[in-house]
Amino acid sequence: ALHLAKAQDGKSLEDFQKVYNAIAEKLRDEDEFDGYIGYGPNLVRLSWHVSGTFDKNDNSGGSFGGTYRFKKEADDPANKGLQNAAHFLEPIAKKFPWISHGDLYTLAGVTALQEMQGPKIPWRPGRVDADEKDTPENGRLPDASQDGSYVRHYFGRFGFTDQEIVALLGAHCLGKTHLENSGYEGPWGAATNTFTNEFFVNLLNENWKLEKNEAGNKQYNSEKGYMMLPTDYALVQDGKFRKYVEKYAKDQDAFFEDFKSAYVKLLENGIDFGKLGKAYVFKTLDEQDS
Ligand code: CCH
């Protein structure tokens, strides 16, 4: 059965906007992280990894229970590097003890995306902290060395279409890979902390060479110093994926719209929001200043 979202007594949009603002202000203040990329991309990755443990076959895993806070999930080798985002969020969790971990992790991703000039992401609260015994097993996050049919099959576990898969992977415009975390190295593009369709533009326009990196893993490198994972590059090798790459490279608005829907679906997998269903749309710090 789906997890039933629970209303937080007396909490309204204004209360969650305060959490949003606390995260957004800390993002602004601590801009030197990771060579001045800042924490935004790391927070987005955390929001996806806490959601990416979902399995629609038994409704286990997913963002609902906030089980990333338990050692077993945090220590999943696939989560290496996300302790940065987790540390970043500790003082926020202390300041707002009423918010559940699942809500905090997902709201942090939404905040980071909006503050990095991404689309407005309608977000719904109501996730409830689960017990440690409900922590999913390691190994549910994807393997970057694989091909297109792996990617299609992997995301099929969540019920995502080809179009949704391509849109979601556009988040790889943000941040970079780190040899010490994943065994891959380098950024996907130039604007590592601004949300754009650059991932798709670079996939199509750069001159890619498959090379072995220092960790012995194969990745695609371009002369400009950008990289693509094998699973990223699969999006131009597979004809059914490629047509969406071409669409999003030409049309950033279409990318933003489709990314928004697919990301909301990712964050809400396995949850029944029932009558609580009204989504909140937060104002960015810039919008509140003016
Ligand atoms: Fe990703 N991602 N991702 N990813 N990811 C990595 C980093 C980021 C895969 C592999 C990797 C999504 C899907 C996939 C981000 C968002 C999303 C890294 C480098 C690997 C490897 C980690 C490191 O070394 O620090 C694979 C495989 C898939 C699916 O096939 C999806 C979906 C999203 C979000 C919607 C973001 C953002 C980063 C940058 C993190 C940072 O710290 O800079």
Residues whose N, C-alpha, C, O or C-beta is under 5 A from the ligand:
A	BS01	CCH	P41 N42 V44 R45 W48 K80 G81 P142 D143 A144 L168 L169 A171 L174 G175 K176 T177 H178 N181 S182 Y184 T231
